[in-house]
């Protein structure tokens, strides 16, 4: 863990608080989850149960609706052409994913 003397600085030159270590984070996460489940934090439990209802979306203007339908039709036509294209049997795929090993050390 970094001591305050050796802690990194933010862009303004102020010293930052060292990050929380993993064990402490897991402990805080587990304790807060247990407290919510046990009901000892009534406000958090109530907030979890009471979610805001989704707001109704405003309708689009007619011109925008028309343009959306036009774009959907264009995309559907393009997909129809792509799907109808016959590949010769045994042809190579256009791209093949090959995982690369991670680089170690500096660049």
Secondary structure, DSSP 4 states (H G I P E B T S, - for coil): ---TTT--B-TTSPBPPPPPPHHHHHHHHHHHHHHHHHTS-HHHHHHHHSPPPPPPPPPPPHHHHHHHHHHHHHHHHHHHHHHHPPPPTTPPPS------PPP-S--
